[in-house]
Amino acid sequence: MKKLSLMNILNENSYPGRGIVIGKSADGKSAVAAYFIMGRSVNSRNRVFVEQEEGIRTEAFDESKLSDPSLIIYAPVRVLGDATIVTNGDQTDTVYDLMAEGKTFEEALRTREFEPDEPNYTPRISGIMNVKGGKYDFAMSILKSDDGNPDFCIRNTFTYDGCPAGEGRFIHTYVGDGNPLPSYEGEPKKVELSGSIDEFTDLVWNSLNEDNKVSLFVRYIDIETGKYQTRIVNKNK
């Protein structure tokens, strides 16, 4: 698979929806995770990321404009031991709770399906990074309808025994804008990761469509020590 420019992918797509990037920093020292959200409606754009324990949650920026919290208010990032869980919905809690009971990432997601937002049936995308004692691996998942048919759910899980420095995988919810919104296709894209946490955060944020971008989370985890740095950018301030 050819390694692509994350900046170019985002520049060329006005509405990738919600996206997850997982990989390794260019210097090879850090496991990297990024999650962004976008929105077309007032309800979707009325959000911010806020820190919660070791992860984050979404909140309404203006409570008076919040019309339906069911699919937009959730915890995208939670930490369970050495695992960092990143998803685009409340399946974060499903993965956290079932893994705490001894289930695997894939087993937990078998209990869920795509979002019930007819006619889009937005895919549920998820990722998990395991960082322990200098070792690093990760997995990504997508739960989607069968070409818009809600009677069938397609569940794909992709596991990676780490990756080279300066490389990552990128998965997002939509191929692009449209009505209904077309679901993501194929396996996660191989993308180039570069720069420090601040440089990478700026690159992703500045590459997202100005009208549609809402919030961005980036975390760099030191693979040797497990210590991490986090950056959060919100369009609503």
N, C-alpha and C positions, 0 to 999 in steps of 0.2 A: 504494500500500500504506500502510495506517495505521501510524503510529509507536506502538509499544506500550511499556508500562512493564516493564522487565526485572525489577524487584522483584516486580511482580504476577504475571508469568509463572511465576517461580520459587516464589513463595508458594503458588500455586494448583496446583502439580504436585509431589507427594511424591517422584516418581522420574523426572526427565528423563534420568537416566543420566550420560553424559559430555557436556559442552557446550563450545562454542567461541564466543566473542564477538570480533568485529573491527570497529573503527570509528575515530572521531576524538574526541578530548577536547572538552569543552564550550568551552574557550578556543581551540580550533582549532590549538593548537600541537603536539599529540602524536598519533601513531598509537597506538591502543590494542589490546591483545590480552589475552584472558582465557581460561583453560582450567580446568575443574573436573572432578573425578571423584567418583562416588558408588558405593556398594556395598550389597548386601543380604546377601551371604555373608561368612563369616569371612575367607575368602581375599581377597575384594575389598576388605574394610574394613581389612585388615592392610597398609596402604601409607602412604608419605609421599613428598612431592616433595623432591628435593635438587638443588642447583645443580650443573651439569656444564658446564664450558667456558662458552660464552655462552648455553647453554640449561638444561634440567632433565632429570632422569630420575626414574623411580619406583623405590622400594626397598621391600622388606619391612620393616615396623616391628619385627616379632618373627619372626626367621628360623625359629624352631621351629614357627610356625603356617603357614608357606608350604607349600601343597600342590601348586599347579600354577602356575608362573611364566609359562607360554607367552603368555597374553593380558593379563597385568597388569603385567609388568615390561618397560618400554620407555622410550625417550626421547621424551616428548611435544613437546619444543621443541628445535630446532636452528637455527643461523644459518649461512647460506651467502652470503657477501658482503653485499649490501644486502637480502637476503631473510631473513625470519624465518618458519620453518615450524612450524606447530602442528597436531598430529593426536592422535587417540585410540588410536594403536597403533604397531606397528613399521613402518607405512608412512611414518613420518617419515624413517626411514633410506632407504627406497626413493626418496622424493622427493629427498632430499639427494643420494644417490649418482647418480641418473639426471640430475638437473639439473646436477650437476658435470660430467657427460659431454656436456652441451649439449641435453638433452631439456627439454621444458616441464613445468610442474606437471601439466597434464592428461595428457600423454603418459605420465608416470611412473605416475600412478594408474590408467591403463588396464591396467597389468600386475597390479593387485591387485583383490580383491573383498571382500565382507563377511566378518565373522569366522565361523569354523567352529564356533560354539557352539550347536549344535542344542539346542532348537528355536527359540532366539531369533534366530539369525543376525544378531547385532548389526551395525548399519551402521558402516562406517569413515567417520568424518568428518574433514575436513582443511581447513586454511586456510593462506594464505601472504600476507604483507605485504611490499611492496617500498617502501623508503624511501630516496630518493637525491636530494641536491641540492635539497631543498625540495619534491620531488614525492612523491606517495603514491598507491598503488593496491593492491588486494588481490583475492583470489579465495577461494572456498570450494567444497568438494566433498563429496558423499555417495555412497557405494557401498553399495547395499542389495539384499536379495533381492526378488523379485517377489511381494509379499504373502505372504512366508514360504515361497515355493517356491525351494529352493536351486539348482534347475536353471538359473535365469536371474538375472543380475546387472544391476541398473539403475545406470548411472553418470551423475550430474548434476554439472556444474561451473557455478558462477556467478561471473562476473567483474565487478568494480566499478572504475570510474575514480575512486576515492576516494569521499568522501561529505561531507555538510555537517558542520560542527562540532556536537558533541553528539548524534551519531547513529552507529549501528552495525548490524551484522547478527548474528543469533544462530541457531545450529543445534545440535541435540542429538540423542542417539541414540534416545530412546524418547518416544512420545506421552505415556506415563504408566506407572504400575505395572501388572502383570498377569502371567499365565502362559499362554502365552509372552508375553514383553515385546513390545508393539506398536512397530514401527519408526516413526521420525520421518516425517512427511508434508509435502510441499510445499517451497517455496523457503525460504531463511533468513528469519527474521522481522526486520522493521525495529524497532529498539529505541532508546530514549533512553539516552544516556550522560551522566553528570553527575559533577561534583566532581573533586577531586584524586585522585591514585593511591590514597592511603590511604582517602579517603572512598568511592571506587568499590569498592575491595577489601572494605571493611566492608559495603557495601550488598549485594554479591553473596554474600559468605560468610554474612551474617545472614539472607539470603533463602532459602538452601538448607535443605532439610529436615534438622532436627537429628539425627535417627536415621541418615539415609542418607549425609550428606555426609562426604567423606574428606579431600580436598585441593583447594587453589585456587592458581593461578598468575596473576599480573597483570603486564603490562609496558606502560609508557608510553615511546614512542620520540620524541624531539624531531625533528620533521620537517625542520627546518633543519640541525641538526648531526649527527643520527644517534645522539646519546648517549641512553642509556636508563636507566630505573629499573625495578627488579623487586621484587615482593612475593610471598612464598610463605606460605600458611597451611595448617597440617596439624592435623587433629583429634587425631591421635596425636602426643604430645609426649614 
